[in-house]
Amino acid sequence: YQKLGGALAIYDPQTDSFTAYRNVVQDQSIVGLASKDGLIYGSTSIRGGLDVTPTATEPKMFIWDMETGVKIDEFSLDIPGLNTPIISGLTFDKDGNLWGAADGILFTYDVETRTVSHYENLYPSVSGRGMWRPVHILFGDDGLLYTDIAGKLTVVDPDTEHWDFVTL
């Protein structure tokens, strides 16, 4: 309550212990995590506890090295017109692409080039949505992407050029 910031807690099942790293992104709460090849990809919200005004103006993404316990990158998303307090929904697809969501925007991030590789604003009227509750993204056995982006149950065909989608 009345505090900004968050922590990344790493649990080690071999020692039954955990290590917490506070303010991985200064004054921002961690709301999305996905891991691949010893790295954790995270996303944040500018919001903190109740009754506190955010000091940051945009959420960030970060990359954390599990072996060294060090943040190796922190960055903003290069998506024109993005105006959101939260980036979330991080998950990897079968090809190793990182997917995420912000407002009504669905995006992929290329972990090799460290750039946004594709994005679509599925719900352009949605802006500034979210405080702490993340968007969920799940790939079904049918190859389709299921998400609650913008608070709407949505099914996306990730294999189409402009990500054909249906709102349920």
Secondary structure, DSSP 8 states (H G I E B T S, - for coil): ------EEEEEETTTTEEEEEETSSTT-EEEEEEEETTEEEEEEES--STT---S-SS--EEEEETTTTEEEEEE----TT---SB-EEEEE-TTS-EEEEETTEEEEEETTTTEEEEEEES-TT--S--SS----EEE-TTS-EEE-GGGS-EEE-TTSTT--EEE-
